[in-house]
Amino acid sequence: MAKVVYKIVEHDGGWAYQVDHVFSETYVSHDVARRAAERAAAEQRLSGEEAAISFQDAQGRWHEEQAEGADRPDTTVQG
C-alpha cells in the first residue's frame, strides 16, 4: 500500500500543506492549513469507483491510468 504524507510548511507568506513537491493553496495560519490537510488526507483514503485518471509527472509529461476505487493509500499529516 502506498503512503502519502501531507507536510505542513511555511509557504508564500503563510502556511500550506505539501505532498511530495506540490503545495496546496496558502492558508493564513498553521492550524487552518493543518485542518485542510487532514480533510484532504481523509478524503484520499475513501474508497470509490474505478475511474480513468490523468496526471502530470515531475518532468511535465502527462499520463493516463485506470485507478481502482478500492486501492487507496495510507495517509498521514505531519507538522
N, C-alpha and C positions, 0 to 999 in steps of 0.2 A: 504494500500500500504506500502510495506517495505521501509525503509530509510537506505541508505548506506552512511557512512561518510568516506571520504578519508582525513586522517590527515597527514600533512607534519611534519616529525620529523627528528632529527639528528640520523644517523644510520651508523654503521660500517665505521667511518671516513669520512662520507659525509652526504647526505640527501636522504630520501626515503619517499614514502607515505605508510601509514599503514591503513589497513581496518581490524577491529576487532584486532586480534593478529598476522596478517600476514603482512610482509613487502614486498615492491617491491624491485627491484634491487636498488643499491646505485647510486646516481647521484652526480655530482661534486658540484652542488650549489642548494640552496633553490629554486631559480627561475626555474631551469631545472626540479627539482622534482615536483614543482607545475604544470608546463605545462604538464608533463607526467600524473599527477593525474587528471588534467582537461580533457585530452584526454580520459583516461580510464573511468572517470565518465560519459562523454558524450556518449561513445560507449555503456556503460551499460544501458543507457536509451533507446537505439534504439530498436524498435520492430523487430522481426524476425519471423522465422518459428518455429513451435513446434519441440522440439528435446529431445532426451534421453541424460541425463547428469549423470556424476558420480562425487562425491566429497568426500573428507576425512574430518571427523569432528575432534574436538579438542582432542578426545580420540584415534584418529588414525584409527577409523572404516570407511570403505568405504560404500557409499550409492548410489543407482541408483534411479533416478526420471525422470519423464516426465515433461519438462519445457514448459509452454505455451509461445509462442512467443510474445504475447501482454501483458503479466504480468511482467512489468518492474518496477524496484524500482525507488524511488526518490533518487537522488544523490546530494551530496554537497562536497566541498573541504574546509578544514579548515587549517589555518596556512600559 
